[in-house]
Amino acid sequence: MTEIPVLIDIDTRSGVGRLTLNRPKLHNAFDEIAIARVTEAVELLDRDDQVRVIVIAGNGKSFSAGGDLNWMRRMADFTPEENEADGRRLAAMFQAIDLARKPTVARVHGNAFAGATGIISACDIAVAAEGTVFSLSEVRLGLVPATISPYVIRAIGERHARRILLTAERFGAAEALRMGLVHMVVPEAELDAAVDRVIADLLAGATSSQGRAKELIRFVASRPIDEGVIAETARCIAAARASLEGREGLAAFFAKREPTWRTKLPSAKKS
């Protein structure tokens, strides 16, 4: 039976697209095929007008154990050019998640090692189960967490990165929360409900506005508040006010009605 490394499910009623890593016997470790499929799936869901939120999860006992050891063993025999091309494909997967215009949510449980932390860091929001174990284990294999480093360091900061990238130690969900790797930690039995609450909040927002907000964050982050930033933020709010969503949102607020874009999960209670 042919393995399907990534499952895609789209709930057209709510607009939630779910991408599930599906190599449970290998704790969802990814090889070159899984990397390509994740990249394709994220881009597909981001282009789909029916999808408003993208959820990334793992099937089985773990979110993901990171790189497949058999894949890494094969890479040892690659030429430098082949290894660099392979690294670029891996980097493209994280970039696809990071640059998605739709909000992305990581549903994290079990083990989240090495490259899995890159997926988590590239997502907009990460919710983890209490028992989740994390590690950036590359240096213990004589490797470097290179392609994930821009996203992990952005998420947790340089000081925390100096510790966990160098020690490769394992740490729990509470420590991941303290460092900023995840946004929320809940008992595993409550993980789906917690993710659904995040989704419900996201579905209350306007899709194009969320995409523009993500672009704005990328533009403003780490820049000095100079005239260029002030000018760009002024242009951004002016465009938002003139947009169809901006006019609809204000009209709905004053009319005390739901805006036309708001959808709900079937089980979500009205907020």
Order of alpha helices (4+ residues) and beta strands (2+ residues): beta-beta-alpha-beta-alpha-alpha-beta-beta-alpha-beta-beta-alpha-alpha-beta-alpha-beta-alpha-alpha-alpha-alpha
